[in-house]
């Protein structure tokens, strides 16, 4: 049986299809999150609107149902509007009759039965009008505060007018001049208030009769407001402006850069020193000790940082208790620079194995002949270190330093687990306005806290874009100083 060629087993079109699908999946899963994050940075995204699409669709469906209902039942609703207007008109007429009765009557011609009749008619008319306006079939309650206006009028009439009438008239069969004077003083101003509110209600109903679309719009206005409240809005550069309106974010940038300047030399110094020390054949058991020194690299970061925090925790940590015993006031929770010092110590502990490993690899690549020749020429240990080993290991060490500096720019776990970037104090940085925040809140931690504590996702993403810009500038400077100079013959 003849063997099939490679092109028959794997046709070119299949290969191109697989490449296309792989590239499409890569671009989707890599570029889409980045593009979406950039978009979020220019919006007011928060915990309410970040994933509100299902709720928005539900509200839009409700709005469509209400609009459809009001459009299909226009004549019936307008009929109810006219009926409510008639009831309010009758109530107004009855209140005017009550006003005339109280204002112009004398003890001799005042009719308590007429007062009772007026009260019955006003209550009946307002009950019918309220049932129409508050009905779920008319949606009149939502039109320009119509329901609230009518409610206020009914409250004044029930509690105010009829309350005063019951207090003054009570079960009397006849009134005195003093009783009428009290009625005029107590009741007539409230009658005028109720008449004004009822007339406002009638004006609203007449607006609906003249333009039915106003009712449709008011019935869905609350839904539109809720949709707007839970929708993300494009805010342009507002988030970036907010970042620099006070001292909090600029100070986090300053503290991050300061952390790079302090932690990187410490990590490099410890890592290089240990590498040269345990590369010497004079150290007994150096292989075992080098393996032990790599333990921080193997341990989970969470375990390492938590252990260091417990060691420096005031009142319970052995290091903190020792410092207190010798009279040193040290607290990672209340003192800014104490916490910053611990950050550097923990960062050194986490990163020195990387520097040490790179340096030992560079040392092992140095030809033994060079060392032996220097020894034959009488060079001391310090001379061999300075003239041979250090120059030949400088480039790998520089490369490792650049990488660890980039990691320090993104410091997050150490300040988060030690004290969440605290302590919290007032911050005044340069010309920026005074504010309150974590004085050791690094840039990445600042963005994390804005997202998971304040739930301001747009502001958080804007902060991360600034971090990315700083890292980009750092990478460009690294490229220029290392590769550009190398390609032009620099050292």
Protein Blocks (a to p, Z undefined) as FASTA:
>chain_A
ZZddfklmmgfklmmmmmmmmmmmmmmmmmmmmmmmmmmmmcccdfklmmmmlmmmmmmm
mmmmmmmmmmmmmmmmmmmmmmmmmmmmmmmmmmmmmmmmmmmmcfklpcfklmmmmmmm
mmmmmmmmmmmmmpcklommmgghlmmmmmmmmmmmmmmmmmmmmmmnmmafbdcfklmm
mmmmmmmmmmmmmmmmmmmmmmmmmmmmmmmmlmmmmmmmmmmmmmmmmpccdehjmmmm
mmmmpmklmmmmmmmmmmmmmmmmmmmmmmmmmmmmmmpfkbghklmmmmmmmmmmmpcf
klmmmmmmmmmmghjamklmmmmmnopacdfklmmklmmmmmmmmmmmmmmmmmmmmmmm
mmmmpcfklmmmmmmnopafklmmmmmmmmmmmmmmmmmmmmmmmmmmmgcklmmmmnno
pacddddehjbccddddfklcfklmmmmmmmmnopaklmmmmmmmmmmmmmmmmmmmmmm
mmmmmmnopZZ
